Each structure stands twice: as structure tokens, then as C-alpha cells.
Amino acid sequence: MTNLERKRVVITGLGAITPLGNTLAEYWEGLLSGRSGIGSITRFDASRHACRIAGEVKGFDPEVYMDRKEAKRMDRFAQFAVAASKQALADAHFTIEDHNATEVGIIIGTGIGGLKVLEDQQEIYLTKGPDRCSPFMIPMMIANMAAGLTAIHVGAKGPNSCSVTACAAGSNAIGDAFRFVQRGYTKAMICGGTEAAVTPLSMAGFAACRALSTRNEEPTLASRPFDRDRDGFVLGEGVGILLLEELDHALARGAKIYAEMIGYGVTCDAYHMTSPSPGGAGAARAIELCLKDGNLTPDQVSYINAHGTSTPANDSTETAAIKTAIGDNAYRVAISSTKSMTGHLLGGSGGIEAVASVMAIAQDQVPPTINLDHPDEACDLDYIPHTSRSLTVDVALSNSFGFGGHNVTLAFRKYTD
């Protein structure tokens, strides 16, 4: 299929539930104000854990979006997905009915899925026996249920899938959904990433591989991407959802348009389970492929929402990848890691960071990287330290990289006729 035959794809609805707030408006305000959503863990007793801080979603009530019985039969990651998808549809004034249900699909990624349900049911199995395990254990824990249950709740009968590519899952979901609309298989796609992995076992596992920050006494300062004193990421939870729509379909119904999606680059390092390839070669190729897919040149990029995890290996490697992919333009492009405020949502990170990238285009405002007090010598680009910036954003990229060597870059641009 040639570029001339491809459908144009626009973003007409957004939904977000994050450590900074449970609506798009709250999330965006939190980012622009440079507010940290990270604090001491409240969802369980973390006193025995090496890391006792996280970016928790606060005050989320699933019964705003579904009845009590339905909520009890969903893990938190699926509750988030259903809720934010309903937010995005409402934001877009998009109604799914019998006449268009088969033209609307869903792809929602997650890195881990229903881990809390698994932990709870394992405890029941060990203490009360196998006959006491819930008949809903399996459908509550499996990763595809975020997408499947969202379809049930909103009535979407088009393609339905789930990407499970660790911390790249949300971005893979958006990129794959983009292809469905771009190539004419659907008129619209609900897509993004969700995660609710702030659980005892998850925290223990990530701490065991020395991935987490242990700055427990200063939680709001713990996530510090590109800073020389970073000591690991802070786990977060939440969801980001985009409604992608074929342009002519959106125009025909008079939809507001946040931005246009134009590029998707995806590669694999084929190098190591958890470490990025030297020099960020795989990540650089993802950026380059995304630019090529969107018919972009490096000098057209205004803003990059970095993966920026606050780990020693990621931040310097991503910096090198950006330099390789966009050359001298790397020194003039604005870059930030919103994980400095939300923590790392694993499979949900690509979702909320795509939302932030789209909002940056829509409002010509770019969020900061907070806690960047002493930039690492290997991280010498413009990471928008401390304070958000007014900037005309014509093109934004969003990077996501995951354990297993998964690399994804998404490209968005300001919509013009």
C-alpha cells in the first residue's frame, strides 16, 4: 500500500487516570505544574520492602463507570481501562451503536495484567485450599481482559487485541491501532495502555533486580530522569486511552481534532532480557523508522516525550539513540520525561505519554522533567528541567522501550486541512 492510499488518522478523544489525577484535565494540569504524584505506598504494608514508594492512583471509584457487581469481577487494571475508554468516547462525543459497532475496534496493552488477583488467589489457595479459589480468577487476571471487558462495556465489535510487550505495550497498542485505521479496516480504534502493578510481589520482584529507586524518605524527588543522582525508577499505575479516527469520518460528524497520528516505528534489540543494546541502536532504529513512516525529517520534530525511566542504563542510552536518529537536531529539540511526575506505569506508560504528547501539540505547551538538578554528563540535551514551556509543537514523538528489547516510537503532528 502506498502512502497515497493510506487513510489519514486523527485523535478525537482522550482519557486518563494517573497518579496526578483521574481525568484528562487533572492529569494535564499536574504535568504542566510540575507536580509529583509519587508518595509512600498506601495500598499495602510495604514496611518490609526495599522500595516503599510508588505513583498510586488516588480516589479512583470504579462505580462511577460500572455497577458494583461488575467492578468486583475486574482487576484494577481492567477497571482503569474501561473507565478511561468511556472518558475518551465522551470526550470525542462518539457513540457506538448497532450501525457502527463493527467499525470500532480496541487494542489496549498491559505489561503484567491482573497480578493483584493472582497474588490474592494464591494466598487463598495456600491457606484455604484449591476449592476456595474464585471462578473469576482466570478471567480477572489474564492480560487481554482490559480490551475484552472494555468492548463489552462500550459495544465495540471490531478488531480486539492486547499487546503485552512490557513497558512498550501501550505504545505498541496505539501503533497497531493506527495501522487498522490507516489501512481502512476500521473507522475508529480505542487504544492505549493500562497497568495496576503496585502490589507486594511486583515491588519485590523489581527491587530484586535492582530496578527501583530506594529514595523512600523523599518520594517526590525519587524519579529523576537524566539526573546524575538517579537510582532507579518509581513504579506507577494508571491508564491512558486515545480514540483514533479516520479523518473523513471525524470530519463528517464534526468532531474536534486534537492532532493527527502519522508515524509508527517498532524494532527489537535482540540483545538482552533487561538491558538496552549498546548505544541504543535498536531504539535509534525505531525513531528512524517512525520518521520514515511519517514522511518526516529530523528538523521537523518539535518535542520528544522520552521513555526516561530514571535508571542509569536507560537515560544515557536513550540520549545516545536520539542523537543517532536525529543528528544535530537532537540539541535543539525539546525533550522531557513525564515519568519524573507519574513514575513508570510499565505497560500503561505509553498510553499516558501519548496523551501528553497529543496535548502538547493541541495546546503548544510542553511538560517539564522535574528533579533534574544535576544533569548527567552523558545526558546533555534539552530536557526542559523543572518548569513547563510554551512552545509551538508541530510534531511530537513518544518513545517507549521494554524488557525483552522492545522499542517503539510514535509520531503525532498538528492537524491541518
Beta strands, then each sheet from edge to edge (+ up, - down):
strand 1: 9-17
strand 2: 39-40
strand 3: 53-54
strand 4: 104-109
strand 5: 160-161
strand 6: 188-195
strand 7: 238-246
strand 8: 259-268
strand 9: 303-305
strand 10: 334-336
strand 11: 365-366
strand 12: 389-390
strand 13: 395-402
strand 14: 406-413
sheet 1: 5+ 4+ 6+ 7- 1+ 8- 14+ 13- 9- 10-
sheet 2: 2+ 3-
sheet 3: 11+ 12-
end
